[in-house]
Amino acid sequence: MGYRTLLDRNLTRAFNLIKDLAVDVTLIKISKSEFDFGSQSATTTEESVITKAVWIEVDEQIMLKSATVGDINMYSGVSYQGKLWKIVEILKNDGYIVILKVEI
Amino acid sequence: MGKYQDTDSDIFSLFDVDTWTIKTVPSNFVTKGLEKYIRVNIIKGSKGIYFNSLSGILMIEIFISAGEGPKELSLIADKLDSLLQGKTLSTKVGAITQLGISAMADNGIDKDNAALFKATYTIPFKYFGVN
């Protein structure tokens, strides 16, 4: 087993060990956006991805596993318990862990 | 409509044709995931010669793949020239928007997406409304 697989497995294990500190959040991904120059209106199509995440700072910073989200630049927001946070900055993305700065 | 909305309608109408195939978005539009596109910014800059007129600059940001040289930038700029340069537009009876002569400047790698190279194409315009 390579080091990358080993790290990913241990990260999954770590997220399991912290039990309910890792919560299910929904990442909002903008999959398609179009602008009609005739009517001057925008239409966007959104997809959602449910993944485990840990709140590092409540309502401010959230940590995710990179392997479950892919390209984090494609996401615009995080939904949790009926509230939606906008992703304002990617604080860390080392290929294993992503830490996002979010705000309501 | 007023002079600001009239200007938008006149200029945007040029991009609302089937023959314009380059991905085009306006300012204040989500562009995540786009690989090659242009962004149209209409800067309504200064007052015109009478109450219902104005002068401004149509600033178009051109984004292409980084590392592939300037050829595609020039290709897109030439297409923009064909579409815009010297045109007189009117989507409202009695009001016109006149576009002038273009210029372009390289801006280097896009600060928001290092995979893209950016240039800025500009063209001045004047709007004359109905009093």
gemmi code that builds the backbone of each chain (N, CA, C; Angstrom):
import gemmi

chains = {
    "A": [
        ("MET", (0.842, -1.199, 0.000), (0.000, 0.000, 0.000), (0.883, 1.257, 0.000)),
        ("GLY", (0.568, 2.202, -0.920), (1.350, 3.432, -1.008), (1.044, 4.390, 0.143)),
        ("TYR", (1.919, 5.393, 0.280), (1.741, 6.350, 1.376), (0.448, 7.157, 1.228)),
        ("ARG", (0.098, 7.490, -0.036), (-1.120, 8.281, -0.259), (-2.365, 7.515, 0.232)),
        ("THR", (-2.433, 6.232, -0.141), (-3.560, 5.403, 0.296), (-3.560, 5.274, 1.816)),
        ("LEU", (-2.358, 5.099, 2.359), (-2.226, 4.968, 3.822), (-2.749, 6.232, 4.520)),
        ("LEU", (-2.357, 7.395, 3.990), (-2.809, 8.658, 4.586), (-4.324, 8.812, 4.467)),
        ("ASP", (-4.859, 8.512, 3.280), (-6.305, 8.638, 3.079), (-7.078, 7.716, 4.027)),
        ("ARG", (-6.568, 6.491, 4.188), (-7.260, 5.546, 5.085), (-7.214, 6.019, 6.526)),
        ("ASN", (-6.066, 6.558, 6.923), (-5.961, 7.034, 8.306), (-6.799, 8.290, 8.550)),
        ("LEU", (-6.928, 9.095, 7.513), (-7.813, 10.267, 7.640), (-9.263, 9.822, 7.819)),
        ("THR", (-9.657, 8.828, 7.028), (-11.023, 8.285, 7.162), (-11.208, 7.724, 8.561)),
        ("ARG", (-10.173, 7.036, 9.049), (-10.228, 6.464, 10.394), (-10.355, 7.568, 11.449)),
        ("ALA", (-9.566, 8.649, 11.238), (-9.607, 9.768, 12.192), (-10.999, 10.400, 12.225)),
        ("PHE", (-11.597, 10.590, 11.039), (-12.941, 11.168, 10.973), (-13.957, 10.239, 11.658)),
        ("ASN", (-13.727, 8.916, 11.601), (-14.626, 7.972, 12.272), (-14.420, 7.991, 13.785)),
        ("LEU", (-13.144, 8.132, 14.207), (-12.827, 8.095, 15.641), (-13.404, 9.290, 16.405)),
        ("ILE", (-13.510, 10.429, 15.728), (-14.027, 11.609, 16.443), (-15.560, 11.617, 16.483)),
        ("LYS", (-16.133, 10.544, 15.976), (-17.586, 10.298, 16.048), (-18.411, 11.533, 15.669)),
        ("ASP", (-19.237, 12.030, 16.605), (-20.180, 13.082, 16.207), (-19.555, 14.480, 16.087)),
        ("LEU", (-18.252, 14.573, 16.299), (-17.597, 15.859, 16.000), (-17.504, 16.058, 14.487)),
        ("ALA", (-17.489, 14.943, 13.757), (-17.552, 15.025, 12.292), (-19.027, 14.947, 11.885)),
        ("VAL", (-19.480, 15.984, 11.249), (-20.908, 16.062, 10.914), (-21.100, 15.995, 9.391)),
        ("ASP", (-22.292, 15.592, 8.994), (-22.612, 15.571, 7.567), (-22.995, 16.972, 7.095)),
        ("VAL", (-22.242, 17.487, 6.147), (-22.581, 18.783, 5.558), (-22.832, 18.585, 4.060)),
        ("THR", (-23.517, 19.540, 3.471), (-23.772, 19.485, 2.028), (-22.995, 20.603, 1.357)),
        ("LEU", (-22.122, 20.214, 0.441), (-21.383, 21.216, -0.336), (-22.179, 21.562, -1.590)),
        ("ILE", (-22.298, 22.844, -1.868), (-23.049, 23.295, -3.037), (-22.070, 23.568, -4.179)),
        ("LYS", (-22.299, 22.872, -5.278), (-21.407, 22.985, -6.426), (-22.166, 23.602, -7.601)),
        ("ILE", (-21.591, 24.645, -8.172), (-22.219, 25.251, -9.351), (-21.728, 24.484, -10.570)),
        ("SER", (-22.609, 23.708, -11.168), (-22.190, 22.846, -12.275), (-22.332, 23.525, -13.623)),
        ("LYS", (-23.222, 24.499, -13.705), (-23.427, 25.158, -14.984), (-24.012, 26.539, -14.739)),
        ("SER", (-23.505, 27.528, -15.441), (-24.090, 28.857, -15.318), (-24.125, 29.505, -16.697)),
        ("GLU", (-25.215, 30.138, -16.984), (-25.403, 30.776, -18.280), (-25.970, 32.175, -18.076)),
        ("PHE", (-25.668, 33.064, -19.000), (-26.237, 34.403, -18.957), (-26.895, 34.682, -20.305)),
        ("ASP", (-28.137, 35.101, -20.263), (-28.877, 35.420, -21.479), (-28.751, 36.925, -21.730)),
        ("PHE", (-28.008, 37.301, -22.768), (-27.785, 38.726, -23.031), (-29.038, 39.411, -23.564)),
        ("GLY", (-29.986, 38.628, -24.045), (-31.229, 39.223, -24.517), (-32.107, 39.683, -23.364)),
        ("SER", (-32.324, 38.782, -22.411), (-33.170, 39.122, -21.258), (-32.361, 39.672, -20.089)),
        ("GLN", (-31.030, 39.624, -20.209), (-30.102, 40.062, -19.163), (-30.360, 39.345, -17.837)),
        ("SER", (-30.580, 38.034, -17.918), (-30.806, 37.250, -16.699), (-29.861, 36.052, -16.664)),
        ("ALA", (-29.496, 35.664, -15.435), (-28.561, 34.551, -15.248), (-29.303, 33.315, -14.770)),
        ("THR", (-28.859, 32.159, -15.238), (-29.392, 30.908, -14.710), (-28.213, 30.036, -14.276)),
        ("THR", (-28.338, 29.438, -13.108), (-27.280, 28.549, -12.633), (-27.879, 27.210, -12.238)),
        ("THR", (-27.118, 26.159, -12.472), (-27.521, 24.822, -12.064), (-26.588, 24.380, -10.948)),
        ("GLU", (-27.168, 23.951, -9.855), (-26.353, 23.558, -8.714), (-26.446, 22.059, -8.462)),
        ("GLU", (-25.340, 21.489, -8.020), (-25.331, 20.101, -7.562), (-24.916, 20.128, -6.103)),
        ("SER", (-25.256, 19.086, -5.368), (-24.827, 19.039, -3.977), (-24.112, 17.727, -3.680)),
        ("VAL", (-23.120, 17.817, -2.803), (-22.336, 16.652, -2.400), (-22.354, 16.592, -0.878)),
        ("ILE", (-22.784, 15.458, -0.339), (-22.814, 15.304, 1.125), (-21.504, 14.664, 1.582)),
        ("THR", (-20.858, 15.285, 2.559), (-19.584, 14.762, 3.051), (-19.429, 15.050, 4.545)),
        ("LYS", (-18.498, 14.320, 5.165), (-18.195, 14.567, 6.589), (-17.309, 15.799, 6.708)),
        ("ALA", (-17.562, 16.581, 7.749), (-16.749, 17.780, 7.968), (-16.642, 18.054, 9.461)),
        ("VAL", (-15.615, 18.804, 9.818), (-15.419, 19.181, 11.222), (-15.377, 20.701, 11.306)),
        ("TRP", (-16.195, 21.256, 12.188), (-16.139, 22.702, 12.419), (-14.935, 22.995, 13.306)),
        ("ILE", (-13.966, 23.730, 12.774), (-12.782, 24.106, 13.566), (-13.114, 25.339, 14.404)),
        ("GLU", (-13.723, 26.307, 13.748), (-14.258, 27.488, 14.443), (-15.733, 27.552, 14.062)),
        ("VAL", (-16.593, 27.568, 15.048), (-18.021, 27.538, 14.756), (-18.415, 28.719, 13.863)),
        ("ASP", (-19.118, 28.391, 12.802), (-19.607, 29.385, 11.825), (-18.498, 30.107, 11.058)),
        ("GLU", (-17.219, 29.682, 11.218), (-16.144, 30.416, 10.538), (-15.211, 29.530, 9.707)),
        ("GLN", (-14.777, 28.381, 10.293), (-13.840, 27.522, 9.571), (-14.293, 26.075, 9.640)),
        ("ILE", (-14.169, 25.389, 8.510), (-14.610, 24.009, 8.444), (-13.549, 23.167, 7.724)),
        ("MET", (-13.353, 21.924, 8.205), (-12.319, 21.054, 7.644), (-12.963, 19.843, 6.972)),
        ("LEU", (-12.466, 19.502, 5.775), (-13.006, 18.384, 4.996), (-11.858, 17.516, 4.502)),
        ("LYS", (-12.192, 16.300, 4.068), (-11.197, 15.444, 3.421), (-11.196, 15.756, 1.928)),
        ("SER", (-10.016, 16.004, 1.364), (-9.919, 16.344, -0.064), (-10.475, 15.237, -0.946)),
        ("ALA", (-10.215, 13.992, -0.576), (-10.580, 12.864, -1.437), (-12.083, 12.796, -1.696)),
        ("THR", (-12.876, 13.306, -0.772), (-14.326, 13.188, -0.936), (-14.948, 14.349, -1.711)),
        ("VAL", (-14.167, 15.428, -1.905), (-14.760, 16.611, -2.550), (-14.180, 16.938, -3.929)),
        ("GLY", (-12.988, 16.421, -4.240), (-12.377, 16.741, -5.538), (-11.897, 18.181, -5.572)),
        ("ASP", (-12.142, 18.880, -6.693), (-11.677, 20.258, -6.852), (-12.536, 21.204, -6.023)),
        ("ILE", (-11.972, 21.685, -4.939), (-12.737, 22.514, -3.999), (-13.104, 23.865, -4.619)),
        ("ASN", (-12.382, 24.275, -5.661), (-12.686, 25.563, -6.304), (-14.055, 25.587, -6.975)),
        ("MET", (-14.621, 24.398, -7.200), (-15.910, 24.327, -7.888), (-17.093, 24.563, -6.946)),
        ("TYR", (-16.815, 24.678, -5.656), (-17.921, 24.807, -4.690), (-18.106, 26.257, -4.267)),
        ("SER", (-19.350, 26.595, -4.013), (-19.642, 27.983, -3.638), (-20.154, 28.119, -2.207)),
        ("GLY", (-20.651, 27.018, -1.628), (-21.222, 27.138, -0.292), (-21.299, 25.821, 0.443)),
        ("VAL", (-21.606, 25.918, 1.748), (-21.752, 24.751, 2.614), (-23.082, 24.871, 3.343)),
        ("SER", (-23.860, 23.806, 3.275), (-25.151, 23.818, 3.962), (-25.106, 22.829, 5.124)),
        ("TYR", (-25.609, 23.275, 6.294), (-25.624, 22.403, 7.473), (-26.780, 22.829, 8.386)),
        ("GLN", (-27.581, 21.869, 8.769), (-28.731, 22.104, 9.648), (-29.598, 23.277, 9.164)),
        ("GLY", (-29.846, 23.291, 7.872), (-30.758, 24.286, 7.314), (-30.170, 25.659, 7.091)),
        ("LYS", (-28.880, 25.829, 7.425), (-28.245, 27.132, 7.197), (-27.219, 27.016, 6.075)),
        ("LEU", (-27.007, 28.111, 5.366), (-26.073, 28.100, 4.245), (-24.941, 29.098, 4.489)),
        ("TRP", (-23.706, 28.584, 4.376), (-22.525, 29.436, 4.514), (-21.879, 29.610, 3.147)),
        ("LYS", (-21.419, 30.801, 2.830), (-20.666, 31.021, 1.594), (-19.198, 30.691, 1.840)),
        ("ILE", (-18.537, 30.072, 0.864), (-17.094, 29.829, 0.964), (-16.394, 31.118, 0.548)),
        ("VAL", (-15.686, 31.728, 1.491), (-15.037, 33.005, 1.167), (-13.535, 32.848, 0.909)),
        ("GLU", (-12.918, 31.766, 1.434), (-11.482, 31.576, 1.211), (-11.106, 30.128, 1.479)),
        ("ILE", (-10.171, 29.618, 0.663), (-9.620, 28.282, 0.931), (-8.345, 28.499, 1.741)),
        ("LEU", (-8.404, 28.204, 3.033), (-7.265, 28.489, 3.911), (-6.157, 27.460, 3.734)),
        ("LYS", (-6.547, 26.197, 3.448), (-5.547, 25.143, 3.287), (-6.099, 24.089, 2.339)),
        ("ASN", (-5.230, 23.630, 1.440), (-5.610, 22.528, 0.555), (-4.326, 21.798, 0.171)),
        ("ASP", (-3.978, 20.779, 0.938), (-2.707, 20.081, 0.704), (-2.905, 18.747, -0.030)),
        ("GLY", (-4.107, 18.545, -0.547), (-4.380, 17.298, -1.251), (-4.971, 16.220, -0.358)),
        ("TYR", (-4.918, 16.451, 0.945), (-5.500, 15.493, 1.896), (-6.617, 16.150, 2.709)),
        ("ILE", (-6.308, 17.346, 3.178), (-7.242, 18.101, 4.016), (-7.523, 19.452, 3.365)),
        ("VAL", (-8.775, 19.851, 3.436), (-9.158, 21.193, 2.968), (-9.741, 21.947, 4.160)),
        ("ILE", (-9.262, 23.147, 4.383), (-9.857, 23.992, 5.424), (-10.426, 25.231, 4.739)),
        ("LEU", (-11.699, 25.449, 4.968), (-12.398, 26.561, 4.323), (-12.781, 27.628, 5.330)),
        ("LYS", (-12.641, 28.882, 4.924), (-13.199, 29.985, 5.701), (-14.591, 30.236, 5.124)),
        ("VAL", (-15.576, 30.231, 5.980), (-16.951, 30.411, 5.502), (-17.638, 31.534, 6.275)),
        ("GLU", (-18.695, 32.054, 5.703), (-19.494, 33.050, 6.428), (-20.941, 32.986, 5.953)),
        ("ILE", (-21.819, 33.337, 6.854), (-23.249, 33.323, 6.520), (-23.597, 34.581, 5.761)),
    ],
    "B": [
        ("MET", (-36.783, 53.260, -19.801), (-35.482, 52.998, -19.178), (-34.607, 54.243, -19.222)),
        ("GLY", (-33.632, 54.322, -18.366), (-32.707, 55.449, -18.336), (-31.442, 55.160, -19.117)),
        ("LYS", (-30.527, 56.115, -19.040), (-29.324, 56.000, -19.878), (-28.449, 54.798, -19.501)),
        ("TYR", (-28.455, 54.412, -18.227), (-27.597, 53.282, -17.827), (-28.155, 51.951, -18.355)),
        ("GLN", (-29.449, 51.755, -18.198), (-30.064, 50.520, -18.719), (-30.050, 50.500, -20.246)),
        ("ASP", (-30.246, 51.660, -20.863), (-30.206, 51.719, -22.333), (-28.833, 51.302, -22.853)),
        ("THR", (-27.789, 51.783, -22.167), (-26.428, 51.430, -22.587), (-26.214, 49.921, -22.474)),
        ("ASP", (-26.656, 49.336, -21.347), (-26.548, 47.876, -21.185), (-27.271, 47.154, -22.323)),
        ("SER", (-28.499, 47.569, -22.580), (-29.294, 46.892, -23.616), (-28.626, 46.979, -24.984)),
        ("ASP", (-28.126, 48.169, -25.317), (-27.473, 48.346, -26.622), (-26.257, 47.438, -26.756)),
        ("ILE", (-25.387, 47.481, -25.756), (-24.128, 46.719, -25.866), (-24.380, 45.217, -25.732)),
        ("PHE", (-25.222, 44.825, -24.801), (-25.489, 43.389, -24.623), (-26.180, 42.772, -25.846)),
        ("SER", (-26.925, 43.594, -26.571), (-27.629, 43.055, -27.740), (-26.650, 42.500, -28.781)),
        ("LEU", (-25.428, 43.043, -28.788), (-24.433, 42.565, -29.743), (-24.006, 41.126, -29.465)),
        ("PHE", (-24.053, 40.744, -28.188), (-23.611, 39.385, -27.816), (-24.772, 38.380, -27.863)),
        ("ASP", (-25.976, 38.884, -28.102), (-27.158, 38.019, -28.123), (-27.467, 37.558, -29.550)),
        ("VAL", (-26.443, 37.067, -30.215), (-26.639, 36.562, -31.589), (-25.998, 35.178, -31.692)),
        ("ASP", (-26.581, 34.335, -32.521), (-26.097, 32.955, -32.654), (-24.687, 32.880, -33.234)),
        ("THR", (-24.301, 33.907, -34.004), (-22.989, 33.859, -34.649), (-21.847, 34.142, -33.669)),
        ("TRP", (-22.181, 34.688, -32.488), (-21.139, 34.943, -31.475), (-20.994, 33.685, -30.618)),
        ("THR", (-19.886, 32.951, -30.785), (-19.776, 31.625, -30.160), (-18.791, 31.580, -28.988)),
        ("ILE", (-18.084, 32.685, -28.726), (-17.143, 32.692, -27.601), (-17.938, 32.826, -26.299)),
        ("LYS", (-17.612, 31.984, -25.324), (-18.315, 32.035, -24.035), (-18.178, 33.440, -23.449)),
        ("THR", (-19.299, 34.083, -23.214), (-19.300, 35.482, -22.783), (-20.161, 35.649, -21.541)),
        ("VAL", (-19.607, 36.325, -20.546), (-20.364, 36.574, -19.321), (-20.275, 38.067, -18.988)),
        ("PRO", (-21.235, 38.575, -18.222), (-21.157, 39.976, -17.803), (-20.397, 40.086, -16.477)),
        ("SER", (-20.216, 41.303, -15.981), (-19.646, 41.471, -14.643), (-20.644, 40.929, -13.619)),
        ("ASN", (-20.160, 40.651, -12.419), (-21.001, 40.106, -11.349), (-21.679, 38.807, -11.778)),
        ("PHE", (-20.883, 37.897, -12.305), (-21.407, 36.607, -12.742), (-20.434, 35.520, -12.304)),
        ("VAL", (-20.977, 34.387, -11.841), (-20.129, 33.293, -11.354), (-19.400, 32.651, -12.530)),
        ("THR", (-18.065, 32.582, -12.429), (-17.285, 32.032, -13.546), (-16.462, 30.811, -13.133)),
        ("LYS", (-16.767, 30.244, -11.969), (-16.000, 29.078, -11.527), (-16.130, 27.949, -12.554)),
        ("GLY", (-15.015, 27.337, -12.889), (-15.046, 26.180, -13.787), (-14.940, 26.520, -15.257)),
        ("LEU", (-15.000, 27.818, -15.600), (-14.878, 28.178, -17.017), (-13.411, 28.133, -17.438)),
        ("GLU", (-13.144, 27.632, -18.643), (-11.761, 27.479, -19.103), (-11.316, 28.616, -20.022)),
        ("LYS", (-12.185, 29.037, -20.905), (-11.841, 30.119, -21.821), (-13.102, 30.955, -21.997)),
        ("TYR", (-12.996, 32.233, -21.703), (-14.192, 33.051, -21.787), (-13.811, 34.527, -21.811)),
        ("ILE", (-14.803, 35.372, -22.067), (-14.594, 36.813, -21.940), (-15.637, 37.368, -20.961)),
        ("ARG", (-15.228, 38.411, -20.228), (-16.151, 39.042, -19.276), (-16.350, 40.500, -19.691)),
        ("VAL", (-17.596, 40.866, -19.874), (-17.937, 42.195, -20.379), (-18.264, 43.134, -19.210)),
        ("ASN", (-17.483, 44.192, -19.096), (-17.733, 45.204, -18.064), (-18.030, 46.533, -18.757)),
        ("ILE", (-19.174, 47.095, -18.456), (-19.529, 48.386, -19.065), (-19.297, 49.476, -18.027)),
        ("ILE", (-18.250, 50.256, -18.241), (-17.909, 51.308, -17.271), (-18.516, 52.615, -17.757)),
        ("LYS", (-19.577, 53.018, -17.053), (-20.275, 54.251, -17.449), (-19.588, 55.389, -16.717)),
        ("GLY", (-18.561, 55.908, -17.355), (-17.586, 56.703, -16.630), (-17.875, 58.156, -16.392)),
        ("SER", (-18.260, 58.889, -17.405), (-18.363, 60.332, -17.202), (-19.591, 60.892, -17.905)),
        ("LYS", (-19.950, 62.092, -17.503), (-21.151, 62.703, -18.065), (-20.937, 63.032, -19.542)),
        ("GLY", (-22.034, 63.096, -20.256), (-21.950, 63.420, -21.667), (-22.098, 64.903, -21.900)),
        ("ILE", (-22.469, 65.237, -23.124), (-22.543, 66.662, -23.458), (-23.879, 67.285, -23.061)),
        ("TYR", (-24.862, 66.472, -22.738), (-26.113, 67.002, -22.202), (-26.674, 66.017, -21.178)),
        ("PHE", (-27.792, 66.407, -20.555), (-28.341, 65.713, -19.394), (-28.480, 64.198, -19.581)),
        ("ASN", (-29.053, 63.789, -20.698), (-29.334, 62.374, -20.902), (-28.324, 61.721, -21.849)),
        ("SER", (-27.063, 61.956, -21.564), (-26.013, 61.322, -22.362), (-24.870, 60.953, -21.423)),
        ("LEU", (-24.014, 60.055, -21.874), (-22.843, 59.715, -21.064), (-21.744, 59.148, -21.941)),
        ("SER", (-20.536, 59.172, -21.392), (-19.390, 58.558, -22.052), (-18.879, 57.439, -21.163)),
        ("GLY", (-18.292, 56.433, -21.749), (-17.776, 55.346, -20.943), (-16.797, 54.480, -21.703)),
        ("ILE", (-16.398, 53.401, -21.054), (-15.472, 52.446, -21.678), (-16.055, 51.046, -21.538)),
        ("LEU", (-16.099, 50.354, -22.646), (-16.462, 48.942, -22.612), (-15.151, 48.186, -22.385)),
        ("MET", (-15.029, 47.579, -21.214), (-13.795, 46.868, -20.856), (-14.089, 45.370, -20.865)),
        ("ILE", (-13.437, 44.650, -21.743), (-13.684, 43.214, -21.872), (-12.435, 42.451, -21.446)),
        ("GLU", (-12.575, 41.642, -20.401), (-11.457, 40.810, -19.949), (-11.496, 39.505, -20.745)),
        ("ILE", (-10.355, 39.173, -21.346), (-10.255, 37.942, -22.145), (-9.422, 36.935, -21.363)),
        ("PHE", (-9.978, 35.754, -21.135), (-9.263, 34.706, -20.400), (-9.013, 33.529, -21.343)),
        ("ILE", (-7.735, 33.149, -21.493), (-7.388, 31.974, -22.309), (-6.465, 31.073, -21.489)),
        ("SER", (-6.181, 29.883, -21.992), (-5.288, 28.971, -21.283), (-3.895, 29.585, -21.162)),
        ("ALA", (-3.292, 29.472, -19.971), (-1.948, 29.998, -19.751), (-0.923, 29.127, -20.476)),
        ("GLY", (0.143, 29.759, -20.951), (1.271, 29.020, -21.530), (1.131, 28.690, -22.992)),
        ("GLU", (0.173, 29.280, -23.678), (-0.029, 28.940, -25.087), (0.226, 30.110, -26.030)),
        ("GLY", (0.892, 31.152, -25.509), (1.240, 32.278, -26.375), (0.077, 33.218, -26.643)),
        ("PRO", (0.366, 34.313, -27.410), (-0.642, 35.376, -27.579), (-1.596, 35.188, -28.765)),
        ("LYS", (-1.404, 34.125, -29.549), (-2.162, 34.007, -30.796), (-3.679, 34.048, -30.568)),
        ("GLU", (-4.137, 33.297, -29.573), (-5.583, 33.213, -29.352), (-6.158, 34.547, -28.855)),
        ("LEU", (-5.338, 35.274, -28.062), (-5.787, 36.597, -27.600), (-6.075, 37.504, -28.792)),
        ("SER", (-5.129, 37.514, -29.734), (-5.296, 38.364, -30.920), (-6.483, 37.909, -31.755)),
        ("LEU", (-6.679, 36.601, -31.810), (-7.813, 36.058, -32.570), (-9.134, 36.538, -31.972)),
        ("ILE", (-9.239, 36.442, -30.646), (-10.470, 36.875, -29.971), (-10.647, 38.387, -30.104)),
        ("ALA", (-9.528, 39.139, -29.960), (-9.608, 40.603, -30.068), (-10.079, 41.012, -31.467)),
        ("ASP", (-9.593, 40.324, -32.488), (-10.042, 40.636, -33.853), (-11.531, 40.342, -34.030)),
        ("LYS", (-11.979, 39.250, -33.411), (-13.414, 38.939, -33.482), (-14.234, 40.010, -32.759)),
        ("LEU", (-13.698, 40.481, -31.618), (-14.388, 41.551, -30.887), (-14.429, 42.829, -31.724)),
        ("ASP", (-13.339, 43.108, -32.421), (-13.316, 44.282, -33.313), (-14.421, 44.200, -34.363)),
        ("SER", (-14.551, 43.001, -34.942), (-15.589, 42.824, -35.975), (-16.976, 43.059, -35.398)),
        ("LEU", (-17.133, 42.654, -34.144), (-18.443, 42.770, -33.504), (-18.741, 44.194, -33.023)),
        ("LEU", (-17.690, 44.888, -32.546), (-17.926, 46.117, -31.796), (-17.427, 47.408, -32.444)),
        ("GLN", (-16.235, 47.365, -32.990), (-15.540, 48.598, -33.348), (-16.314, 49.459, -34.346)),
        ("GLY", (-16.514, 50.713, -33.970), (-17.160, 51.669, -34.871), (-18.661, 51.492, -35.034)),
        ("LYS", (-19.246, 50.605, -34.246), (-20.678, 50.322, -34.418), (-21.544, 51.421, -33.786)),
        ("THR", (-22.704, 51.625, -34.380), (-23.722, 52.495, -33.802), (-24.930, 51.619, -33.478)),
        ("LEU", (-25.362, 51.675, -32.241), (-26.398, 50.752, -31.763), (-27.608, 51.534, -31.285)),
        ("SER", (-28.768, 50.915, -31.421), (-29.969, 51.559, -30.912), (-31.051, 50.519, -30.652)),
        ("THR", (-31.306, 50.249, -29.374), (-32.408, 49.354, -29.030), (-33.604, 50.149, -28.520)),
        ("LYS", (-33.447, 51.478, -28.437), (-34.551, 52.349, -28.002), (-34.694, 53.469, -29.029)),
        ("VAL", (-35.898, 53.728, -29.441), (-36.122, 54.720, -30.496), (-35.573, 56.089, -30.080)),
        ("GLY", (-34.728, 56.633, -30.930), (-34.197, 57.973, -30.687), (-32.910, 58.013, -29.896)),
        ("ALA", (-32.561, 56.916, -29.238), (-31.327, 56.875, -28.435), (-30.288, 56.003, -29.144)),
        ("ILE", (-29.036, 56.432, -29.099), (-27.995, 55.633, -29.749), (-26.758, 55.497, -28.859)),
        ("THR", (-26.054, 54.396, -29.075), (-24.747, 54.195, -28.441), (-23.731, 54.037, -29.565)),
        ("GLN", (-22.671, 54.846, -29.508), (-21.630, 54.760, -30.528), (-20.354, 54.214, -29.917)),
        ("LEU", (-19.782, 53.206, -30.558), (-18.538, 52.596, -30.085), (-17.368, 53.129, -30.909)),
        ("GLY", (-16.225, 53.320, -30.242), (-15.056, 53.900, -30.900), (-14.041, 52.867, -31.356)),
        ("ILE", (-12.766, 53.191, -31.165), (-11.660, 52.351, -31.650), (-11.037, 51.600, -30.462)),
        ("SER", (-10.709, 50.341, -30.681), (-10.296, 49.467, -29.570), (-8.798, 49.530, -29.276)),
        ("ALA", (-8.447, 48.977, -28.097), (-7.047, 48.767, -27.706), (-7.013, 47.527, -26.828)),
        ("MET", (-5.837, 46.920, -26.689), (-5.737, 45.724, -25.828), (-4.409, 45.723, -25.088)),
        ("ALA", (-4.438, 45.227, -23.837), (-3.211, 45.122, -23.033), (-3.196, 43.788, -22.305)),
        ("ASP", (-2.018, 43.155, -22.255), (-1.872, 41.904, -21.491), (-1.851, 42.202, -19.998)),
        ("ASN", (-2.455, 41.319, -19.215), (-2.439, 41.465, -17.754), (-1.694, 40.331, -17.052)),
        ("GLY", (-1.227, 39.347, -17.795), (-0.489, 38.228, -17.186), (-1.412, 37.144, -16.667)),
        ("ILE", (-0.856, 36.283, -15.809), (-1.608, 35.161, -15.261), (-2.739, 35.690, -14.374)),
        ("ASP", (-3.914, 35.104, -14.520), (-5.065, 35.531, -13.723), (-4.812, 35.234, -12.248)),
        ("LYS", (-5.034, 36.204, -11.396), (-4.731, 36.005, -9.966), (-5.697, 35.034, -9.293)),
        ("ASP", (-6.866, 34.838, -9.870), (-7.841, 33.918, -9.277), (-7.733, 32.499, -9.819)),
        ("ASN", (-7.061, 32.328, -10.957), (-6.926, 30.999, -11.559), (-5.642, 30.965, -12.381)),
        ("ALA", (-4.601, 30.329, -11.824), (-3.279, 30.348, -12.456), (-3.256, 29.591, -13.786)),
        ("ALA", (-4.309, 28.865, -14.095), (-4.365, 28.141, -15.376), (-4.794, 29.060, -16.516)),
        ("LEU", (-5.171, 30.288, -16.175), (-5.665, 31.214, -17.194), (-4.745, 32.421, -17.349)),
        ("PHE", (-4.640, 32.915, -18.572), (-3.918, 34.145, -18.870), (-4.967, 35.197, -19.244)),
        ("LYS", (-4.716, 36.423, -18.807), (-5.753, 37.446, -18.979), (-5.227, 38.640, -19.782)),
        ("ALA", (-6.082, 39.159, -20.626), (-5.795, 40.431, -21.314), (-7.049, 41.293, -21.225)),
        ("THR", (-6.854, 42.592, -21.346), (-8.004, 43.502, -21.281), (-8.148, 44.255, -22.604)),
        ("TYR", (-9.308, 44.081, -23.195), (-9.656, 44.751, -24.455), (-10.580, 45.907, -24.087)),
        ("THR", (-10.264, 47.100, -24.552), (-11.106, 48.257, -24.207), (-11.561, 48.986, -25.470)),
        ("ILE", (-12.724, 49.584, -25.356), (-13.238, 50.370, -26.479), (-14.147, 51.470, -25.891)),
        ("PRO", (-13.891, 52.710, -26.231), (-14.708, 53.789, -25.660), (-16.094, 53.843, -26.329)),
        ("PHE", (-17.063, 54.356, -25.595), (-18.394, 54.520, -26.202), (-19.036, 55.816, -25.716)),
        ("LYS", (-20.004, 56.257, -26.487), (-20.804, 57.419, -26.097), (-22.267, 57.067, -26.273)),
        ("TYR", (-23.075, 57.507, -25.324), (-24.512, 57.265, -25.394), (-25.234, 58.610, -25.494)),
        ("PHE", (-26.156, 58.679, -26.423), (-26.971, 59.889, -26.570), (-28.435, 59.483, -26.416)),
        ("GLY", (-29.044, 59.906, -25.332), (-30.424, 59.522, -25.055), (-31.424, 60.542, -25.551)),
        ("VAL", (-32.683, 60.243, -25.259), (-33.761, 61.147, -25.658), (-34.117, 62.022, -24.465)),
        ("ASN", (-34.142, 63.314, -24.687), (-34.508, 64.215, -23.574), (-36.014, 64.234, -23.352)),
    ],
}
model = gemmi.Model(1)
for chain_id, residues in chains.items():
    chain = gemmi.Chain(chain_id)
    for i, (resn, *xyz) in enumerate(residues, 1):
        res = gemmi.Residue()
        res.name, res.seqid = resn, gemmi.SeqId(i, " ")
        for name, pos in zip(("N", "CA", "C"), xyz):
            atom = gemmi.Atom()
            atom.name, atom.element = name, gemmi.Element(name[0])
            atom.pos, atom.b_iso = gemmi.Position(*pos), 0.0
            res.add_atom(atom)
        chain.add_residue(res)
    model.add_chain(chain)
structure = gemmi.Structure()
structure.add_model(model)
structure.setup_entities()
